[in-house]
Structure formats: C-alpha cells, structure tokens
Amino acid sequence: MDYYAATAAAGLLLQELGIDCTGELGDTPHRMVRALTEMTSSLRDGFDPGVHLTRQFEAPPGGVPQLIVMKDITFTSVCEHHLLPFTGQATVGYLPAPDAKVVGASKIPRLVTGLAAKPQMQERLGQEVVDALGKHLDIQGAACTIRGAHSCMTLRGPRATGASMITNHLTGCFLDGQVRAEFLALSRP
C-alpha cells in the first residue's frame, strides 16, 4: 500500500466533500487513512485462520466431548457497502469429535477479530467463522451468533439508533434441536 498516495486521495475526497483540511484539520486525511488501514488490516496481513487454529491441545480425558463456547467476543469491522464501521459481540461454539484436540481460549477471539478486519458483511463474518472451525478442527459442528450495531444504519439512512442485527450460523450437530438449544441458551446476554 502506498500510504502517501492514500493520504493524498483521502485529502482530495474530503476537499470534494467541501471539508477544508487546513489548520486544525490538516492531519485529518492522515488520520482517516490510518484508521481505515487498521480496520482493514487483514487485507494486507494475509490473515490465515489456520495459523491460529492449528495450534491444538489434547482434550481433557473422559471420552465424551463437551460443548465449547466462547462468549462476548467484541470486534470492529467495516461495512463493505458504505465503509462505515460496525461493532459487535460474537459467541462462538464448537463440539469436538470424540478424542479430538481443542484450541486454546485465545484462538477463537483471534479468529473473529482477524476475519472482521476487512470490508465485511455480518452475515459473511459468521459463516467464515464456522467454515474456518470446520476446516481446521476435528469437530461435530460449529456455531456463531453475532449481535452487531451498524453505523451505516444508525448514523445515516434510517438512523435507527439502538438497533442491532443478530445472525446465527450453525453447522453439523448444531442443527440438531438439543445442541442448538444449549448453544443459544449459553449465547444469551
């Protein structure tokens, strides 16, 4: 990425919008590019879920796999349609296959925040999370519930302040009524 070209382009955009970037606003194009660079870092970093999910540990002995749920994972992403931020909390769960390994607690938040750090749709983010778990872990199923607040909806357009969107993505055993009900009960705020 050519940081100087991006900053110059941001300055031109702001100028065309009638925003005078002189005086106190002189560094605004720079700050704008820095913020978008941070919120879309996965585009340049080449985020690979496998890097995090291949570091696995033996499950506790006992034979019967237990549901694993990580709740209240906060993230920020950028709406791919408006390039405005959306924020949310994800709850991610998976049920390991019998005698399968598990990942460390920090890996699930890294997965969510890494997949969120690009222009994104909430619906796609949840699907990418469960797809990555299915690809890199030996599991019976995965689930991801996301509650997101979209500034493209709350700050413009309908200006629906306080509105949030909830999406569920379920695979494998999470499509079954009992496992699904347990996950959704654990997902509640």
Stockholm file with secondary structure:
# STOCKHOLM 1.0

chainA/1-189         MDYYAATAAAGLLLQELGIDCTGELGDTPHRMVRALTEMTSSLRDGFDPGVHLTRQFEAPPGGVPQLIVMKDITFTSVCEHHLLPFTGQATVGYLPAPDAKVVGASKIPRLVTGLAAKPQMQERLGQEVVDALGKHLDIQGAACTIRGAHSCMTLRGPRATGASMITNHLTGCFLDGQVRAEFLALSRP
#=GR chainA/1-189 SS CCHHHHHHHHHHHHHHTTCCCSGGGTTHHHHHHHHHHHHTHHHHHTCCHHHHHTCEECCCSSSSCCCEEEEEEEEEEEETTTCCEEEEEEEEEEEECTTCCEECTTHHHHHHHHHHSSEECHHHHHHHHHHHHHHHSCEEEEEEEEEEEEHHHHSSTTCCTTCCEEEEEECGGGGSHHHHHHHHHHHCC
#=GC SS_cons         CCHHHHHHHHHHHHHHTTCCCSGGGTTHHHHHHHHHHHHTHHHHHTCCHHHHHTCEECCCSSSSCCCEEEEEEEEEEEETTTCCEEEEEEEEEEEECTTCCEECTTHHHHHHHHHHSSEECHHHHHHHHHHHHHHHSCEEEEEEEEEEEEHHHHSSTTCCTTCCEEEEEECGGGGSHHHHHHHHHHHCC
//
